[in-house]
Every structure is written in C-alpha cells, then in structure tokens.
C-alpha cells in the first residue's frame, strides 16, 4: 500500500476538552548533503496550516543541525505544563533504527558509522520522555519518516524502516508506515502521509483517534 499507519494507542478519553491548550512542534529536515529529500518542507508547511486550523499553536523549524534540533525540542518540552495541554510533535525527514532504537537524523551529521548515529542522531524515546504524560494531558508524536536508509555506509548496521515503540500511557505514536517498512517521499508536491494527515485534520467533528484512522 502507498500508505499504512502503525499506531500505538495507550490513552483513553481523547475527545478535546473545552479549555485545553494545544501546542505543536513541526520539524522538517530535507537538506541532507548526500541524501536530500524533495517534500519535507512542503509537508511541514501543509501540516502546520492544518494544525493551526484546529487550534494548535505551532512552532515550525526546517533543516536543523543537531544542536538546533536538540535546542528546539528542549524549548518545546519546557512549554508543556498542565492537565489541559495537548502536545504534538511532527517530524518529516530521514530516520533510522539501530539496536532497536529509532533515531531522527539532523542535516549536519555524516552518518558514516554506527557511532555517528548514536552520538548525533536524536532518539525517539528521549523525545517521548520530554513530552511525558505528567507534562500534558495527551502527547502525540507523528513520524513521517522511515524513508529507506540513504546512507550506504550504514547498510549493515541499521534496520529497515523504524522499530516498534513502547510508548508510555497517555502517549500516541503514529508512523507513516508499519514498523520495519519503508514510507514514500511521494512523487507529487506532498508525501502521501502528510497529505492524508492534513486532509483528515480538516474534516469536521473528528476526535484524535478518528483523525488517525482516517489518515490510515
């Protein structure tokens, strides 16, 4: 299939509360020196508009180096507080799995060795910890990544696609493809997942669960 969604559902009662605060961080990495991507910047812009239309305050950042990516995630986590907060992180770009861990890849690292990934990649579990449930009512991480491994030197080290995630209670993780599979960057102006996700957000009357079911 062109689009398969793998969801980790570990929260109940997802209908939005009247007074909830919705905060989102959208990161798009495309300008990799040896493996550029065509669509993440357009994907991020489209998803940002869709999130803003349903009440999210969105911080959008593109083509981040490792230091910038860590700083942006840290600042986002610092803004999360209170039982009325819904936090959403959307990432479009390269990511790989290594040793059962998923790493989001900044644009400034060589990624020639396993050590490069472990030292300069951003681990997904660290992002989920920064968004942990005690900081918000619901945390959502959307990964439009999992393009095939673009770094030949790592072909023996990294697994295909991304690894399954054991998310904490109160956290929802959505992948643009099933664990161990590869997603499409898309032949058009948007990736298939970003378009489907933005279109689902625009449909009136859908709660969080319905948004991702419709995206899938």
Short mmCIF file of the C-alpha atoms (twelve columns), coordinates in Angstrom:
data_MODEL
# 
_entry.id   MODEL 
# 
loop_
_atom_site.group_PDB 
_atom_site.id 
_atom_site.type_symbol 
_atom_site.label_atom_id 
_atom_site.label_alt_id 
_atom_site.label_comp_id 
_atom_site.label_asym_id 
_atom_site.label_seq_id 
_atom_site.Cartn_x 
_atom_site.Cartn_y 
_atom_site.Cartn_z 
_atom_site.pdbx_PDB_model_num 
ATOM 1   C CA . UNK A 1   0.000   0.000  0.000  1 
ATOM 2   C CA . UNK A 2   1.103   3.558  -0.614 1 
ATOM 3   C CA . UNK A 3   0.132   4.478  2.934  1 
ATOM 4   C CA . UNK A 4   -0.002  2.327  6.039  1 
ATOM 5   C CA . UNK A 5   -0.266  3.769  9.545  1 
ATOM 6   C CA . UNK A 6   1.022   1.985  12.611 1 
ATOM 7   C CA . UNK A 7   -0.448  3.464  15.795 1 
ATOM 8   C CA . UNK A 8   0.338   2.921  19.460 1 
ATOM 9   C CA . UNK A 9   -2.859  3.726  21.384 1 
ATOM 10  C CA . UNK A 10  -2.255  3.970  25.134 1 
ATOM 11  C CA . UNK A 11  -4.659  6.696  26.188 1 
ATOM 12  C CA . UNK A 12  -8.395  6.845  26.679 1 
ATOM 13  C CA . UNK A 13  -10.826 9.737  26.602 1 
ATOM 14  C CA . UNK A 14  -9.180  11.607 23.758 1 
ATOM 15  C CA . UNK A 15  -12.045 13.978 22.933 1 
ATOM 16  C CA . UNK A 16  -10.735 17.551 23.317 1 
ATOM 17  C CA . UNK A 17  -11.626 19.495 26.436 1 
ATOM 18  C CA . UNK A 18  -13.116 22.943 26.041 1 
ATOM 19  C CA . UNK A 19  -10.255 24.743 27.792 1 
ATOM 20  C CA . UNK A 20  -7.358  22.655 26.535 1 
ATOM 21  C CA . UNK A 21  -4.148  24.211 25.294 1 
ATOM 22  C CA . UNK A 22  -2.802  22.749 22.048 1 
ATOM 23  C CA . UNK A 23  0.914   23.102 21.333 1 
ATOM 24  C CA . UNK A 24  2.801   21.632 18.384 1 
ATOM 25  C CA . UNK A 25  6.380   21.448 17.177 1 
ATOM 26  C CA . UNK A 26  6.813   20.697 13.470 1 
ATOM 27  C CA . UNK A 27  10.307  19.844 12.205 1 
ATOM 28  C CA . UNK A 28  11.181  19.187 8.574  1 
ATOM 29  C CA . UNK A 29  14.680  18.100 7.554  1 
ATOM 30  C CA . UNK A 30  15.360  17.913 3.831  1 
ATOM 31  C CA . UNK A 31  18.765  19.448 3.012  1 
ATOM 32  C CA . UNK A 32  20.934  16.416 3.745  1 
ATOM 33  C CA . UNK A 33  24.188  16.920 1.809  1 
ATOM 34  C CA . UNK A 34  24.328  13.395 0.398  1 
ATOM 35  C CA . UNK A 35  20.654  12.385 0.525  1 
ATOM 36  C CA . UNK A 36  18.322  15.394 0.095  1 
ATOM 37  C CA . UNK A 37  14.568  14.932 0.265  1 
ATOM 38  C CA . UNK A 38  12.076  16.666 -2.001 1 
ATOM 39  C CA . UNK A 39  8.957   17.022 0.132  1 
ATOM 40  C CA . UNK A 40  9.519   17.526 3.897  1 
ATOM 41  C CA . UNK A 41  9.457   21.338 3.787  1 
ATOM 42  C CA . UNK A 42  6.179   21.396 1.867  1 
ATOM 43  C CA . UNK A 43  4.831   18.623 4.100  1 
ATOM 44  C CA . UNK A 44  5.643   20.645 7.207  1 
ATOM 45  C CA . UNK A 45  4.023   23.797 5.836  1 
ATOM 46  C CA . UNK A 46  0.833   21.920 4.936  1 
ATOM 47  C CA . UNK A 47  0.633   20.132 8.285  1 
ATOM 48  C CA . UNK A 48  1.315   23.393 10.135 1 
ATOM 49  C CA . UNK A 49  -1.621  25.087 8.411  1 
ATOM 50  C CA . UNK A 50  -3.881  22.134 9.201  1 
ATOM 51  C CA . UNK A 51  -2.856  22.086 12.872 1 
ATOM 52  C CA . UNK A 52  -3.349  25.838 13.246 1 
ATOM 53  C CA . UNK A 53  -6.817  25.493 11.752 1 
ATOM 54  C CA . UNK A 54  -7.824  23.133 14.579 1 
ATOM 55  C CA . UNK A 55  -6.456  25.310 17.349 1 
ATOM 56  C CA . UNK A 56  -2.797  24.367 17.732 1 
ATOM 57  C CA . UNK A 57  -0.137  26.975 18.371 1 
ATOM 58  C CA . UNK A 58  2.644   25.717 16.108 1 
ATOM 59  C CA . UNK A 59  6.386   26.255 16.145 1 
ATOM 60  C CA . UNK A 60  7.811   25.212 12.766 1 
ATOM 61  C CA . UNK A 61  11.509  24.658 12.038 1 
ATOM 62  C CA . UNK A 62  13.330  23.351 8.981  1 
ATOM 63  C CA . UNK A 63  16.722  21.857 8.096  1 
ATOM 64  C CA . UNK A 64  18.029  21.703 11.632 1 
ATOM 65  C CA . UNK A 65  21.531  20.794 12.679 1 
ATOM 66  C CA . UNK A 66  21.890  18.554 15.709 1 
ATOM 67  C CA . UNK A 67  22.388  21.390 18.201 1 
ATOM 68  C CA . UNK A 68  19.404  23.288 16.782 1 
ATOM 69  C CA . UNK A 69  17.211  20.204 16.846 1 
ATOM 70  C CA . UNK A 70  18.018  19.416 20.470 1 
ATOM 71  C CA . UNK A 71  17.504  23.051 21.460 1 
ATOM 72  C CA . UNK A 72  14.147  23.241 19.690 1 
ATOM 73  C CA . UNK A 73  12.931  20.046 21.348 1 
ATOM 74  C CA . UNK A 74  14.107  21.267 24.755 1 
ATOM 75  C CA . UNK A 75  12.316  24.606 24.380 1 
ATOM 76  C CA . UNK A 76  9.156   22.836 23.237 1 
ATOM 77  C CA . UNK A 77  9.236   20.491 26.237 1 
ATOM 78  C CA . UNK A 78  9.691   23.452 28.566 1 
ATOM 79  C CA . UNK A 79  6.423   24.959 27.301 1 
ATOM 80  C CA . UNK A 80  4.398   21.868 28.213 1 
ATOM 81  C CA . UNK A 81  2.603   22.004 31.505 1 
ATOM 82  C CA . UNK A 82  -0.784  21.236 32.947 1 
ATOM 83  C CA . UNK A 83  -3.570  18.709 32.653 1 
ATOM 84  C CA . UNK A 84  -5.240  20.800 29.945 1 
ATOM 85  C CA . UNK A 85  -2.324  20.606 27.484 1 
ATOM 86  C CA . UNK A 86  -2.244  18.539 24.294 1 
ATOM 87  C CA . UNK A 87  1.284   18.300 22.852 1 
ATOM 88  C CA . UNK A 88  2.001   17.230 19.274 1 
ATOM 89  C CA . UNK A 89  5.372   16.657 17.617 1 
ATOM 90  C CA . UNK A 90  5.505   16.128 13.841 1 
ATOM 91  C CA . UNK A 91  8.705   15.161 12.065 1 
ATOM 92  C CA . UNK A 92  9.388   14.817 8.348  1 
ATOM 93  C CA . UNK A 93  12.854  13.747 7.271  1 
ATOM 94  C CA . UNK A 94  15.299  10.869 7.488  1 
ATOM 95  C CA . UNK A 95  15.230  8.473  10.423 1 
ATOM 96  C CA . UNK A 96  16.741  5.056  11.016 1 
ATOM 97  C CA . UNK A 97  16.579  2.262  13.570 1 
ATOM 98  C CA . UNK A 98  19.687  0.947  15.240 1 
ATOM 99  C CA . UNK A 99  19.768  -1.625 18.015 1 
ATOM 100 C CA . UNK A 100 16.003  -1.423 18.434 1 
ATOM 101 C CA . UNK A 101 16.093  2.374  18.900 1 
ATOM 102 C CA . UNK A 102 14.751  4.945  16.445 1 
ATOM 103 C CA . UNK A 103 16.963  7.928  15.610 1 
ATOM 104 C CA . UNK A 104 15.812  11.117 13.884 1 
ATOM 105 C CA . UNK A 105 18.608  12.494 11.746 1 
ATOM 106 C CA . UNK A 106 19.735  16.149 11.771 1 
ATOM 107 C CA . UNK A 107 21.045  17.525 8.481  1 
ATOM 108 C CA . UNK A 108 24.616  18.212 9.586  1 
ATOM 109 C CA . UNK A 109 25.983  14.803 10.566 1 
ATOM 110 C CA . UNK A 110 27.948  12.470 8.263  1 
ATOM 111 C CA . UNK A 111 26.289  9.224  9.452  1 
ATOM 112 C CA . UNK A 112 29.126  7.110  8.119  1 
ATOM 113 C CA . UNK A 113 29.314  4.820  11.139 1 
ATOM 114 C CA . UNK A 114 27.070  3.377  13.826 1 
ATOM 115 C CA . UNK A 115 28.789  5.726  16.290 1 
ATOM 116 C CA . UNK A 116 27.726  8.736  14.185 1 
ATOM 117 C CA . UNK A 117 24.077  7.721  14.550 1 
ATOM 118 C CA . UNK A 118 24.307  7.011  18.270 1 
ATOM 119 C CA . UNK A 119 26.171  10.239 19.060 1 
ATOM 120 C CA . UNK A 120 24.423  12.738 16.788 1 
ATOM 121 C CA . UNK A 121 21.017  11.242 15.988 1 
ATOM 122 C CA . UNK A 122 18.029  12.231 18.149 1 
ATOM 123 C CA . UNK A 123 16.498  9.205  19.873 1 
ATOM 124 C CA . UNK A 124 12.727  8.977  19.692 1 
ATOM 125 C CA . UNK A 125 12.423  7.627  23.226 1 
ATOM 126 C CA . UNK A 126 14.143  10.768 24.515 1 
ATOM 127 C CA . UNK A 127 11.596  12.921 22.704 1 
ATOM 128 C CA . UNK A 128 8.724   10.895 24.157 1 
ATOM 129 C CA . UNK A 129 10.254  11.260 27.627 1 
ATOM 130 C CA . UNK A 130 10.471  15.038 27.188 1 
ATOM 131 C CA . UNK A 131 6.744   15.017 26.308 1 
ATOM 132 C CA . UNK A 132 5.883   12.551 29.107 1 
ATOM 133 C CA . UNK A 133 2.274   12.427 30.353 1 
ATOM 134 C CA . UNK A 134 2.846   14.339 33.592 1 
ATOM 135 C CA . UNK A 135 3.672   17.385 31.444 1 
ATOM 136 C CA . UNK A 136 0.484   17.233 29.364 1 
ATOM 137 C CA . UNK A 137 -2.907  15.526 29.165 1 
ATOM 138 C CA . UNK A 138 -2.031  13.871 25.878 1 
ATOM 139 C CA . UNK A 139 1.236   13.639 23.937 1 
ATOM 140 C CA . UNK A 140 1.263   12.828 20.218 1 
ATOM 141 C CA . UNK A 141 4.313   12.079 18.074 1 
ATOM 142 C CA . UNK A 142 3.827   11.815 14.311 1 
ATOM 143 C CA . UNK A 143 6.780   10.491 12.322 1 
ATOM 144 C CA . UNK A 144 6.560   10.979 8.575  1 
ATOM 145 C CA . UNK A 145 9.971   9.428  8.197  1 
ATOM 146 C CA . UNK A 146 11.102  5.847  7.537  1 
ATOM 147 C CA . UNK A 147 12.351  6.585  4.033  1 
ATOM 148 C CA . UNK A 148 14.785  3.833  3.078  1 
ATOM 149 C CA . UNK A 149 18.291  4.095  4.544  1 
ATOM 150 C CA . UNK A 150 20.055  6.708  2.379  1 
ATOM 151 C CA . UNK A 151 23.489  6.146  3.867  1 
ATOM 152 C CA . UNK A 152 25.201  3.155  2.207  1 
ATOM 153 C CA . UNK A 153 27.950  3.009  4.822  1 
ATOM 154 C CA . UNK A 154 25.313  2.144  7.431  1 
ATOM 155 C CA . UNK A 155 23.587  -0.581 5.439  1 
ATOM 156 C CA . UNK A 156 24.930  -3.351 7.673  1 
ATOM 157 C CA . UNK A 157 24.168  -1.548 10.925 1 
ATOM 158 C CA . UNK A 158 20.665  -0.143 10.623 1 
ATOM 159 C CA . UNK A 159 17.393  -1.997 10.283 1 
ATOM 160 C CA . UNK A 160 14.807  -1.486 7.580  1 
ATOM 161 C CA . UNK A 161 12.272  1.214  8.408  1 
ATOM 162 C CA . UNK A 162 11.707  2.079  12.062 1 
ATOM 163 C CA . UNK A 163 11.368  -0.106 15.146 1 
ATOM 164 C CA . UNK A 164 8.109   -0.570 17.117 1 
ATOM 165 C CA . UNK A 165 7.707   1.767  20.079 1 
ATOM 166 C CA . UNK A 166 6.537   1.035  23.621 1 
ATOM 167 C CA . UNK A 167 5.032   4.425  24.324 1 
ATOM 168 C CA . UNK A 168 4.092   5.465  27.873 1 
ATOM 169 C CA . UNK A 169 0.451   5.771  28.915 1 
ATOM 170 C CA . UNK A 170 -1.088  8.997  27.693 1 
ATOM 171 C CA . UNK A 171 1.077   8.987  24.572 1 
ATOM 172 C CA . UNK A 172 0.116   8.320  20.972 1 
ATOM 173 C CA . UNK A 173 2.759   7.498  18.370 1 
ATOM 174 C CA . UNK A 174 1.873   7.473  14.661 1 
ATOM 175 C CA . UNK A 175 4.239   6.226  11.957 1 
ATOM 176 C CA . UNK A 176 3.801   6.883  8.254  1 
ATOM 177 C CA . UNK A 177 4.337   3.175  7.640  1 
ATOM 178 C CA . UNK A 178 4.327   -0.081 9.580  1 
ATOM 179 C CA . UNK A 179 7.380   -0.948 11.711 1 
ATOM 180 C CA . UNK A 180 10.144  -2.414 9.590  1 
ATOM 181 C CA . UNK A 181 8.671   -0.999 6.382  1 
ATOM 182 C CA . UNK A 182 9.647   1.964  4.220  1 
ATOM 183 C CA . UNK A 183 7.480   5.035  3.634  1 
ATOM 184 C CA . UNK A 184 7.200   7.053  0.443  1 
ATOM 185 C CA . UNK A 185 8.501   10.581 -0.017 1 
ATOM 186 C CA . UNK A 186 5.916   10.884 -2.788 1 
ATOM 187 C CA . UNK A 187 6.053   11.762 -6.460 1 
ATOM 188 C CA . UNK A 188 3.875   14.850 -6.041 1 
ATOM 189 C CA . UNK A 189 4.258   18.024 -4.019 1 
ATOM 190 C CA . UNK A 190 3.499   16.295 -0.698 1 
ATOM 191 C CA . UNK A 191 4.288   12.932 0.819  1 
ATOM 192 C CA . UNK A 192 1.228   10.623 0.838  1 
ATOM 193 C CA . UNK A 193 1.162   10.588 4.632  1 
ATOM 194 C CA . UNK A 194 1.394   14.364 5.104  1 
ATOM 195 C CA . UNK A 195 -1.432  14.942 2.629  1 
ATOM 196 C CA . UNK A 196 -3.661  12.314 4.242  1 
ATOM 197 C CA . UNK A 197 -2.933  13.606 7.751  1 
ATOM 198 C CA . UNK A 198 -3.628  17.242 6.842  1 
ATOM 199 C CA . UNK A 199 -6.815  16.279 4.994  1 
ATOM 200 C CA . UNK A 200 -8.027  14.260 7.993  1 
ATOM 201 C CA . UNK A 201 -7.374  17.174 10.354 1 
ATOM 202 C CA . UNK A 202 -9.556  19.352 8.125  1 
ATOM 203 C CA . UNK A 203 -12.574 17.072 8.439  1 
ATOM 204 C CA . UNK A 204 -15.021 18.493 11.000 1 
ATOM 205 C CA . UNK A 205 -16.096 16.545 14.035 1 
ATOM 206 C CA . UNK A 206 -13.235 14.051 14.225 1 
ATOM 207 C CA . UNK A 207 -11.521 13.283 17.522 1 
ATOM 208 C CA . UNK A 208 -7.849  12.321 17.704 1 
ATOM 209 C CA . UNK A 209 -8.465  8.622  17.194 1 
ATOM 210 C CA . UNK A 210 -10.694 9.259  14.165 1 
ATOM 211 C CA . UNK A 211 -8.093  11.588 12.644 1 
ATOM 212 C CA . UNK A 212 -5.509  8.818  12.588 1 
ATOM 213 C CA . UNK A 213 -7.945  6.147  11.490 1 
ATOM 214 C CA . UNK A 214 -8.935  8.394  8.592  1 
ATOM 215 C CA . UNK A 215 -5.270  9.079  7.801  1 
ATOM 216 C CA . UNK A 216 -4.573  5.357  7.722  1 
# 
